[in-house]
Amino acid sequence: MFGSRQDQNTTPRNLKKHVLEGGVFLVGREFLSILLSLIGVLVITRIIGPSGYGSYAAALALNQYLVLLCQGGIGVYLVRTQEPATERQFNVAITLLGTAALVVFAVAQSVVPVISLWFNLPDFDNLLRALLVSLPFQVLSTAATARLERALDFRRIAMIELSSQLIYYAVALPLALAGFSVWSLVCGWCIQQVAAFVLLHVSSSYVPKPAWDRRIAASMARYSISFSAGAWTWQLRNLINPLIVGHFMDARAVGYVSLTIRIVEMLTLVKSIAWRLSVAAFAKIQHEPKRLLNAVNYGMQLQALATIPPLLGFAWFGGWIIPLVFGQQWDPIMGLFPFVALSYLVNAQFNMHSSALLVLHRNFDVFVSSFANVIILAATAWVAVPLFGISGYGWGEIAAILSYYALHYSLSKCLGSPDYRLPLIWCAGATIGLFWAYLGVWAICAPFVALLWPSSVRQLYLIWQNITKREHLVDTVPGDRL
């Protein structure tokens, strides 16, 4: 049975070692990924321009949402199930995933002409049809990825992700330089997904063998539907830009918003890494409420410290970076950047809340927050985009922050209220610094004042001591007294 050996050998000491080492590899992979992305985006965005990039980004966003629908949380189910995972479970999972991929692929291809009527984007329908070819490979990679994550083999996952990204740019960049424009991105993406599919299955030593077990399938379906309700809803955010900005404006505007989001995501790479690690780590302490709440508190502090500096750096120097790196045609993104950056900064703090609630089986609570976030963002953008252009999307991001109260309320009922004092001080200073172009140069001082606050200095020293001792967040939270 797959997983029994790994599950039995995962002692608390080994857990800390695997998660810490996995985090190092994922962080290293993300840094290399950012370097590759910067080089690739530098060339590609200059050649393709905002309009072509906007059409591609819209088609890719819809394709990725369909991938998420097909995956249905089955990968997370395989990772976090407490009993040893069997080969039969993985084979039933691959049967469900394959069936979903075939059905969604066929339906999506048939309705592309209808969908494209909503968008004011050139060549959108052809781009979406081509990208859909990659959907089955992405969906069928889910089980192999889950095997590696369940074994906490983040090193191998990081190497595969980096290798597939290298393949993407090895294909896309030469084609872009040869004049294939936006189709260079489509070819690179499809080949990347095929390569990742092969590498994941070889590395996990998994040969898919379709199988059926009604009991296993029912168990997966019950968990997947409850888990995926929140994930499906949250990922609708990625469609608001093409659906609303693309409807009221044009492909250039979609390109501006898409690149702004892409830059913010690259600058906040720790947010996604922390979520991936926390789901696996929190599951091991889900029956220890005090340790789990301490992990959430500590995680919020580390998330703030990791995401604030790169966001502020780009907010302060991006005005020189954008024309130099991407070209003057991309200048409008600097006006939108502070809004999106603030949204991601706040989201990073509440990433720990959603991870904890998921391992506590409070999936519906996560769904409620996700639903509220999407509704507020979409409603605000629908009103504000026609009035303020792409800045209207930014106001939607700010308004959607209100939805995180639902996560706070749910976690407080389960574990008690998290300690927001220091993250609030740091994020407040960072917010003022992000909007320095609107408030004045004096606003740049605010983040430094927040870090030099007496309780901040004391806590930063304790966190540094804790990191140098190589303690993991699930075991200790330094500086409970502020």
TORMI-833887 format. One record per residue: x negated, y negated, z of N, C-alpha, C, CB in turn. Coordinates in steps of 0.02 Angstrom, whole numbers, plus 50000, padded with zeros to 5 digits. Glycine has a CB too. Layout:
N
XYZXYZXYZXYZ ...
REM end
This chain:
482
499585006050000500005000050000499564993850000500484999950061 499704989449953499334983249951499514978950011499454979349885 499024975850039499144971050092499064973950161499834968250085 499134980550170499104983250236498404982550266499294990550236 497884983750225497214983050250497064975850269496704985450199 497254971150225497124964150239497534961850299497284959950178 498164963950302498594961650356498344964150423499304963950344 498114970350426497894973250489497234970150512497824980750482 496824968150465496174965450483496174957950495495684967150430 496754954750490496784947550498496874945950572497354944450456 496334946250610496344944350680496344936750686495754947450718 496514933950746496484926750754495814923750734496644924850824 495264927150752494604924550733494514924750658494044928550767 494714930350627494654930850554495104925850519494804937850531 495704924650548496164919850519495834913050515496814919550559 495544910750570495214904250570494664904050518494934902650640 494274909450514493714909550467493964909350395493294915750477 494474913450380494724913750311495044907150291495234919450304 495454904250336495794898050318495304892350311496324896350371 494804891950356494314886650352493904887250288493854886750413 493664893350274493274894450213493704893250151492974901550212 494334895450155494784894350099494894886950086495444897750110 494964883150140495054875950133494444872750101495184872850200 493844874950121493234872250091493214873550016492614875250125 493384879649996493364881349925493894877549887493464888849916 494494876849916495024873249881494844865849875495684874049918 494554862949928494344855949924493804855149871494094853549993 493314859649871492784859349821493064859949751492274864749833 493534864549743493844865349677494214859049657494324871349678 494564855949705494954849949688494494844149669495394847949747 493924843549704493464838249686493184839149616492884837849737 493004845349600492774846749532493334845649482492514853849526 493944847449502494524846449459494634839049445495144849449491 494544834849497494624827749488494104825049440494584824049555 493484827449447492954825249402493124827049330492274828349423 493344833249320493544835249252494134831149227493714842749251 494614829949271495204826249250495034819049231495724826249306 494584816049270494384809249254494054808849186493914806449308 493624813649172493284813749107493794814949051492734819149105 494234819949063494734821549013495234815949002495094827749032 495494813149057495984807849051495674801649019496274806049120 495044800349035494694794649005494714794948929493964794349029 494554800848902494534801548829495244802148801494124807748810 495654806348832496304807948803496764801848804496624813648842 496794798248860497244792548864497034786948817497294789948935 496394786248806496154781148759496354782848688495394780348764 496324789248671496484791348602497234791648591496174798248588 497594794548638498314795748629498714789448642498554801348674 498534785748695498904779648712499514780948754499094776048650 499814775748782500394776548827500994780048796500614769948853 501144778548733501744781348702501694788948693501864778048634 501144791348664501054798448655501004802148721500444799848613 500644799148768500574802248834501244802548869500064798348877 501664797448861502324797548892502764803048866502664790848881 502764804248800503164809648772502934816448797503144809448695 502274817448798501994823748823502164824748896501234823948813 502074819548937502204820149009502934821849022502014813649045 503384819048984504094820448993504254827748976504524815848950 503984830248920504104837148901503784841948951503814838548830 503184840348975502844844749023503224844849089502124842349035 503494839149111503864838949174504474843549171504084831749189 504834843449115505414847749108505214855049105505814845849046 504674856549069504424863449065504234866149133503834863849017 503884862049172503664864149239504244865149286503174859149267 504764861249278505354862249320505684868949304505854856549312 505704870749240505984877249221505554882949248506034877749145 504894882049250504454887049280504634888049353503714884949273 504744882549388504924882849459505584886549469504964875849489 506064885249426506704888749430506614896249423507184886149376 506184898249377506064905449367505704908649426505644906549303 505224905149455504844908049510505274909049571504254903549528 505724904449583506234905349634505994906849704506674910749613 505394904849722505154906149790504914913149802505684904449838 504894917349750504694924349759503964924749781504804928349695 503544920349753502844920349773502754918949847502454915249733 503114914049873503074912449944503344918149987503464905949960 503864921449963504134927249999503594932650006504744930149962 503234934049952502714939149953502134937249999502454940549883 501994930750004501434928450046501604928750120501244921250027 502214926550138502354925650208502754931250241502724919250217 502954936450203503304941950234502854945150287503524947250182 503124946550346502714948750402502514956150397503084947550468 502954960250369502764967350362502274968050304503394971650350 501874973450305501394974450251501734974650183501004980950262 501444971150135501734970850068501534977150029501504964550031 502014980349996501884986449959501844985149885502424991649974 501554989949849501524989449777502224989149747501134995449747 502694992749778503374992749752503684985849758503804997949788 503544982349812503804975549819503544971049763503604972649888 502904971549749502614967349696502904969249628501854968049696 503014975549616503294977749552504024975549544503234985249545 504404975849598505094973249595505074965749582505474974849660 504594962349614504534955149604504374953549532503994952349650 503924957249501503744955849432504334957249385503134960049411 504754962049403505354963349363505834957449366505704969849389 505944954849427506384949049434506094942949398506484947349508 505444941849405505124936049374505154936549298504404935549397 505014942449272505024943349199505714942349170504774950149182 506224944949204506914944049181507104936749180507394948049225 506944933249235507104926049239506744922149184506904923349308 506114923849171505724920249121506034921049051505004922649120 506224927149034506514928348968507184924748959506614935848957 507604924849011508254921649007508184914049001508684923349068 507774911149044507684903849043507354901548979507264901649104 506864905448954506534903648891507034903448834505964908548875 507454908548830507934908948775508454903348779508294915748775 508714902148838509214896848847508924890048833509514897048918 508314888748860507994882248851507864880748777507344881848890 507624885648741507484884648670508124882948632507164890848639 508684885748652509304884648616509614877848631509804890048634 509464874948689509784868548707509314862548699510024868848779 508704863648673508234858148664508534852448623507604860648630 508884853748567509174848148529509654843848569509524850748468 510034847048614510504843348655510144839148707510994848148690 509634842148739509254838548790508904832348760508734843148822 508624833148701508234827748671508654821648654507894830248609 509314822348651509744816648636509734811348691510464818948625 509594813548753509584808948809508964804548810509634812748874 508414807248784507764803848791507634799248732507204809048795 507334793548748507134788748698506384789648684507294781448720 506194795948668505484797648664505344801048597505274802248722 504834798848561504674801848495504404808948501504174797448458 504644813348458504404820248452504494824348516503674820248434 504954822248559505044825748623505274832948612505554822148666 505734834148566506004840848557505474845748534506574840748508 505054843748487504524848248463504004849748517504184845348401 503844844648556503364845648610503624850548662503194838848644 504264849748680504554854248730504594861348704505264851748749 504784862348642504814869148614504134872548618505064868848541 503604868848602502934871748602502714873348674502434866948569 502844868848720502634870048790503004875848821502744863748831 503614877148800503994882748827503664889448814504694882748799 503224889848765502864896048751502434898148811502414895248689 502204893248850501774894748908502174897148968501364888748926 502834896048968503244897449027503204904749051503964895749012 503284909749008503244916649032502584918349065503364921448976 502024915749039501374917249068501304914149138500814914649023 501554908049147501534904949213501954908749263501764897749208 502554910549243503004913949289502734920849308503694914649258 502474924549259502224931249273501564931349311502144935149209 501254925549319500634925049360500794924449434500224919049338 501424923649452501614922249521501424927949568502354921049525 501564934049548501424939749593500674940749604501734946149564 500284940049551499554940849558499264935449603499214940649489 499504929249596499284923849640499464925349712499584917149619 500064927949724500294929549792499854934849824501014931849791 499614939649785499174944849812498534941749839499004950149758 498254937149801497634933849823497754929349883497334929849766 498314925649884498464921249940498614925250003499044916749923 498944930849996499094934950054498454937650086499564940750035 497974939050044497324941350069496874935550090496964945450015 497144929350088496764923250104496134922550062496584923250179 496174925050000495604924749955495634918149915495584930949906 495594912649952495644906049921495034904549877495724900649973 494474907749892493874906549851494004908849780493274910349881 494284914749773494404917349705494944913249670494614924649709 495464911149708495984906949678495684900449652496534905449729 495244897449693494934891049673494514891949609494494888349729 494154897449605493734898649546494164899649483493284904749557 494714903149491495154904349433495474897849411495694909549451 495714893849458496034887549440495534882849405496314884049502 494914882749430494414878549400494224881049330493784878149444 494164887549323493984890449258494524889149206493874898049265 495144889849226495694888649178495724881249159496364890849207 495554876849206495554869749189494984868049141495494865449253 494424871349150493864870349103494074872449033493244874349126 494444877949029494684880348964495154875248934495044887248972 495584872248975496044867148950495674861348916496484864449008 495174858648951494824853048922494364855048865494414849548976 494114861348867493704863748812494114864148747493414870648828 494754865148753495194865448695495474858448678495774870348708 495724854848729496084848648717495624842948693496434846448779 495044842248724494604836548706494364836848634494004836448753 494104842448610493894842548539494474841348491493564849248523 495054844048507495634842948463495844835648463496214847448484 495824832548522496004825448526495524821148486496014823048599 494874822748491494374818948453494444820248378493664820848477 494704826148361494794827848290495424824848260494804835348281 495824821348301496414817848275497064821548283496304816548205 497094826748326497724830348336498184826948385497574837348359 497974821348413498384817148457498684821248513498934813748416 499344820348526499664823448583499674831048578500364820848591 499624833748518499634841048510499004844348537499724842848437 498484840548545497884843248577498034845248649497304838048575 498454841248683498644842748752499074848948755499004836848784 499524849648708499974855448707499574861848696500504854748651 499114861848648498704867748636498284869448697498254866648574 497964864348726497554865548785497954868548842497234859148808 498564865848853498984868348908499184875648898499604863948915 499414877348839499634884148827499064889248834499954884748757 498494887548807497914892048812497684892648884497344889748767 497724887248922497534887448993497974892249031497584880449023 498624892249019499074896649056498964904049038499794894749042 498814905448975498664912248956498024914648990498594912848878 497524910348991496884912149023496974913249098496364906549012 497364908949131497484909849202497854916349216497884903849230 498324918049174498704924349180498234930349180499214924949124 497774930449133497304936049127496834936249187496904935549061 496544930549205496064930249259496374932249326495764923249265 496974929949339497304931549402497444939049408497954927649409 497664942149355497814949249359497184953549363498224951449299 496654951449329496024955049335495734954349405495514952549282 495744948249432495444946949498495834950249554495414939449511 496484950749548496894953849600496964961449591497574950749603 496664964049537496704971249522497434973549519496324975349574 497844969349489498554970849487498774972249415498964965049517 499034978149404499314979949339500074980149347499034986849313 500444975249319501164975149329501504981449303501454969049294 501934984249344502324990049326503054988749346502054996649359 503474986949298504164985449315504494990949356504564984249252 504834988849408505184993649452505804990249480504714996149510 506244994349507506864991649535507034994949601507444992449485 507194990949650507414993349715507934988249739506814994049766 508544990449745509084985849762508974982449829509754989549762 508724986149878508624983349945508084977949943508434988849995 507524979449910506984974549906507204968449867506354977649874 507544969549811507774963949770508254959549808508104966549706 508704962549848509184958649887508824954449939509694963249920 508324957449972507944953750022507584947749991507434958350057 507274948949932506934943449897507424938049877506564946049836 507994940149852508494935249828508744930949885509074938849795 508874934049943509134930150000508624924850021509284934750059 508004926950029507504922050050507374916949994506854925550069 507304919349933507114915049878507624909549866507024919049815 508264911249871508784906249859508764900849912509484909449857 508694902949976508674897950029508044893750026508734901350098 507474896950011506854893150006506854888749945506254897950003 507074891349889507034887749826507514881949822507144892449769 508044882149861508524876649859508154870149874509094877749909 507724870249925507334864249941506814862749889507004864950008 506464867849865505934866849816506214864449749505534873249805 506754867549727507074865349664507304858149668507674869949647 507594856449725507844849649734507274844649736508254849049798 506744846249774506174841649780505844840349712505664844449829 505774845549673505424844849609505844841149557505234851649583 506474839849572506874835649528506584828549524507594835349552 506184826749574505854820149573505444819349509505394819349636 505134824849487504704824449428505094822949364504314830849419 505744823949366506154822749307506454815649306506714827849304 506414812149362506714805449365506374800649318506704802849437 505714801049313505354796649268505584797649195504594797949273 505544803749168505784804549098506524803449090505604811349072 506934805549138507654805049131507914797949137507994809449181 507634794149183507894787349196507454782049162507924785949271 506794782249175506354777449142506364778549067505634777949170 506344784849045506354786348974507014784548941506224793648964 507554784748979508214783048951508294775448942508774785748995 508104771648994508204764448992507644760648956508264761749062 507044763548954506474760048924506224764048864505914759048976 505574765548862505294769048804504734773648827505044764048751 504404776748778503884781648794503284778248828503644785148731 503144771948811502584768448844502714767848919502484761548813 503324766048938503484765349009503424772049045504194762549017 503664777449013503584784149042502844785749050503944789448998 502444783849002501724785049006501404781249064501384783048942 501604775049075501334771149131501504774349198501614763949129 502134776249206502334779349269501984786149278503104780349272 501944790049225501624796649229500894796149248501704800349162 500524791549217499824790949233499724788249303499474786349183 500154783749326500104781249395500194787049444500634775849408 500694791149432500804796949476500214801649473501454800649457 499944802749413499374807249406498774804649445499184808049331 498644798249442498084795349479498184796149554497994787949462 498794794649578498934795349650498864802549672499644792749666 499084807249632499014814349650498294816349654499384818649600 497874813849609497164815449612496844812449674496804812849549 497064806549693496774803249752497014806349817496954795849751 497574809749816497844812949877497824820449871498574810549890 497284823049845497214830249835497284834249899496544831849803 497094831149956497124834750020497844836550037496824830450076 498324832550014499024833850031499254840750006499464828450000 499104842349944499304848749917498914854549947499234848849841 498264853349960497854858549991498114860150060497114856449994 498264854950099498504855850167499154859850168498604849150202 499594858550120500224862250119500104869650105500704859350066 499664871050057499514878050040499214881850098499054878349979 498754878550134498434881750191498904882350250497814877850211 499324877150261499744877050321500284882450318500054870350329 500554883950259501064889150254500784895750278501324889750182 500174897350257499864903750278499664903550352499244905250235 499384897850375499144897350444499714896750494498674891450451 500214892650479500764891750525501164898150535501224886150501 501194902250483501564908450489501284912950544501554912250422 500634912350558500324916450609500484914150680499564916550599 500704907950688500854905350755501574903050761500374899450772 502014905650718502704903350717503084904950781503064906350658 502834909650821503164911450883502854907950943503144918950893 502424903050931502104899250985502264891850974501334900450987 502834889450999503064882650984502564877151002503704881351021 502234877751059501774872451079501184871951031501514873751150 500894877651012500334877550965500554874950897500034884550958 501154876750877501394874550812501504866950811502044878250794 501794864150865501884856950868501214853350870502304855050929 500734856150908500064853150910499744853150840499614856950959 499854858650803499574859050736499884853650691499694866050706 500534852450699500874847250659500584840350677501634847250672 500504838950742500224832550763499524831350735500204832050839 499114836350742498424835850718498404835350643498004841850742 498834839150610498854839050537499044832150511499344844150512 499524828750545499714822050523499114817250527500284819450567 498734817650581498164813250588497644814550534497844814150657 497494820850521497004822550470497254820450400496844830050471 497894821350388498174819350324498104811750313498924821350319 498244807850365498174800650359497454798650346498424797150423 496994801550383496284799850375496014801950307495864803050430 496284807250279496034809750215496334806150155496174817250209 496944803650161497284800650104497214793050100498014802450105 497134789750157497114782450157496504779550120497114779950228 495884781850134495304778650102495324778850025494674782050125 495454784549992495464784349918496014780049890495524791349891 496604779849923497144775749898496974768249903497784777149937 496674766349960496474759349968495924757549919496254758150040 495454762149910494904760649864495154759149794494414766549862 495634763149771495894761849703496324755549701496314767849679 496704754249755497114748149757496674741849754497544748049820 496084742249784495644736449787495214735549725495194736849848 495004741149695494544740749638494834743049572493924744749653 495464745449574495774747949513495844742849458496434750749528 495904736449478495964731149428495364730749382496064724649462 494784732849407494184733149365494104739949332493554731549407 494334745249367494244752049342494694753449282494394757049398 495324751449285495804753149233495594750649164496484750249250 495444744149155495234741949087494594745249063495144734449087 494134746449111493494749349092493554756749073492994748649149 493944760449111493984767649102494534769649052494114771149169 495134766849062495714769049022495864764248964496314769649066 495644758148969495794753248917496324748248941496044756748854 496314742348914496764737048936497494738648923496584730648902 497634743248878498334744948865498674748248925498374749648805 498264750448973498534753749033498574749049093498114759749050 498444742649085498444737949141499084737849183498314731049116 499674738749154500294738349194500334743349252500884739549149 499934748649251500004753449306499774750749373499614759749289 499344745549373499114742849437499674739449476498554737849426 500174736649441500734733849476501174739049509501144729749429 501194745049481501604750549508501234754549560501824755049452 500574754649557500174759049600500334758449675499454757649589 500364752449705500484752149777501124755549799500494744949800 501654755049758502294758049776502234765649778502834755949725 501944768549726501884775849723501394778249776501654778049652 500854774549786500354776449837500654776749906499764771649836 501064771749923501394771749989501854777649997501774765250000 502224779349945502674785049947502294791549961503064785649882 501734792549927501334798549936500994798650004500824799149881 500804792750028500484792350094500964794650149500234785250108 501584792250146502074794250196502254801650188502714789850190 502314803850126502454810950114501924815450144502524812250040 501294813250141500754817350168500844818550243500084813950155 501114813550278501214814450350501754819650363501404807750383 502264819650322502834824250334502744830950299503474820950311 502174831850265502024838350236501994843750289501354838150198 501704841950347501654846750402502344848650429501224843850457 502804843850430503474845350454503804850650411503904838850455 503774849750345504104854550300503784861350305504074852050228 503114861650311502784868150318503014871750381502024867250320 503044868150436503254871150499503974873550496503164866250557 504404869450466505114871450461505204877550417505524865550435 504804878050364504864883850320504674890250355504434882850259 504134890150394503934896350429504414897950486503224895650455 504784892950509505294894050560505974896050530505374887850604 505974897050464506574899150428507114893650429506854905550458 506904887450434507374881850431507374878950360507194876250484 507474883250312507444881250242507984876150224507514887350197 508564876850255509104872250239508944865150261509754874550272 508584864550316508394857850340507924854550289508054858350409 507464858450261507014855750210507414853750148506464860850191 507904857850131508334856250074508704849650083508844861950062 508964848450143509334842250156508894836250146509614842250228 508284836450171507824830850163507634829950089507184831950205 507504835450054507334835049983507904832149943507134841849957 508504834349958509094831949921509184824449932509714835849944 509114822349994509184815250009508654811149974509164814050085 508034813749973507484810249941507614809149867506824814049951 507824814449833507944814049761508534809349746508084820949732 509064809949784509654805749773509484798349782510224807749820 509124796749835508944789749848508484787149793508614788949917 507984791149774507514789049722507884788049656506964794249713 508304792749637508654792349573509144786549572509024798749558 509524785649626510024780349628509694773449626510454780949691 509154772649664508804766249665508484764849597508284766049720 508164769949568507854769049503508374767449449507454775249483 508954770649452509474769449403509694762049403510084773949416 509714759149462509914752049467509324747449453510194750649537 508734749249479508174744549478507774744549413507714746049534 507734750249379507334750549317507594745749263507314757649290 508254745549250508484740649201508354733349221509234741549190 508304732049287508194725249311507464723249314508514724449379 507034727949337506334726249351505834730249310506194727349423 506064734349264505594738349224505294743949266505044733949196 504664745549253504354751249288504294749849363503664752749259 504274743549384504264741949456504894744549490504184734449467 505444745149452506064747849480505974754949503506614747349430 505564758849466505414765649488505034765449555504994769449435 504584760649561504214759849624504664758349683503694754449617 505164754049673505624752649727506024758849745506094747049708 506154763149696506484769449712506054773849757506654773249648 505404774049744504944777949786504944775349858504234777649757 504954768749865504964765849933505614767549969504864758149929 506174766749934506824768149966506874775349987507394766349918 506574779949949506634787149964506284789150028506364791149906 505854784850055505504786350118506014787550174505024780550137 506594784450169507104785150221507304792450231507724781050203 507224796550179507454803550183507044807650232507424806750115 506444805450250506014809450294506274809650365505314806750293 506744805350381507044805750448507374812550459507554800150459 507634815550406507954822050413507444827350435508274824150346 506824827050409506314831750430506124830550504505684831050386 506064824250523505914822650593506454825350639505834815050603 507074824250621507634826350664507644833950671508304823950634 507534837550616507564844850618506984847750658507554847750547 506384845050648505804847750685505854846050759505154844850656 506124840250775506204838350846506674843150881506464831150852 507194845550847507654850250878507314857050890508274851250833 506854858850846506524865450852505944865450901506284867750784 505524860450896504884860550933504794854650980504314860750885 505194849450972505074843251008504814837950959504574844251066 504834831750980504644826350935503884826050925504894819650961 503654825750863502934824750850502714817950875502784825450775 502064817250883501764810950907501554806750846501154812250954 501934801450833501814797350774501374791250788502464795150746 501164790150850500864783750867500264781950824500674783650939 499764786150822499174784550783499294784750708498604789250802 499624789950681499764789750609500154783450589500154795850589 500604781150632500994775150616500544768950613501554774150668 500084768350661499624762750661499194762750598499174762850724 498924768650582498474769150523498854767850458498144776050521 499464770650453499844769850391500104762650383500434774750389 500264759450439500484752450436499924748050410500724750050505 499314749050436498744745250412498604746650338498124746750453 498664753050319498544754850249499064751850203498534762550241 499694751550225500224748650184500084741350168500904749350220 499884737650218499714730550206499134730050158499544727050273 498644734350166498064734250122498234736150050497534738950147 498704740850041498894742849974499214737149935499374748849977 499594732949969499954727549936499584720849939500644726749966 498924721149943498534715049949498644710249889497784716749956 498754713049830498854708749771499484704649777498874713049708 499974707049816500594703349826500564698949888501174708249832 500174701049939500154697550003499584692550009500124702450059 499044693849973498454689649979497844693650000498584683950027 497254690649992496634694250008496584696050081496034689949988 496904692150125496874693450197497114700550214497284688250235 497564703350172497854709850186497344715450185498404711350136 496774714250153496254719450151495974720850220495684717250104 496034715950266495774716950334496204721650376495714710250370 496844722350359497314726150401497104733350414497984726050369 496884737250364496684744150378496094744650427496494747650314 495634739850424495054740050469495264738350541494514735150445 495744733850547496014732250614496334738450645496514726450610 496714742150603497044748150628496544753450651497494751050575 495994754250614495494759250632495094757150693495024760450574 495024750650705494644748150762495074747250824494324741450744 495704748950819496134748950878495844753750930496864750950859 495824751750994495484755951045495694763251044495614753251114 496344764751041496554771651040496334775150976497314772151047 496274771450921496044774350858495314776450863496134769450800 494904772050891494184773550898494094779750940493804767550928 494464780150996494394785851041494604792351007494814784751105 495154791950970495394797950936494944800050879496104796850911 494684795250842494224796850788493604800350814494024790450750 493364798250871492774801450901492934808650921492534797550963 493534809750950493724816550970493834821050910494364816251013 494124818250857494224822250796493554824150766494644818350745 493084819550766492424821050740492084826550780491984814750740 492134826150845491864831450888492184838150872491954829750962 492834838050862493204844150848492994847250782493944842850848 492904843050731492704845450665492004848350666492744839850613 491554845050701490864847550704490814854150742490414842350737 491314855450784491324861950819491664867250779491664861150886 491914865250718492234869950671492864873150700491744875350651 493234869250742493864871750768494404870750715494054868250834 494894875050715495434874550665496044871450697495614881450636 496454868050658497004864250684497514868450721497344860650628 497554874850709498054878850744497834880550815498214885150706 497214878950833496964880850898496884875050947496324884350891 496784869050921496654863550966496854857050935495934863350987 497094852650976497264845850954496924841051000498034844650952 496374837850977495994833551022496364827251037495324831950992 496234824751097496484818051114497224817551119496244813251065 497544821751162498264821251171498454814651205498524827151211 497984811851244498124805451277497874799851233497804805151347 498294794851220498104789251177497904783251220498684787451128 
REM end
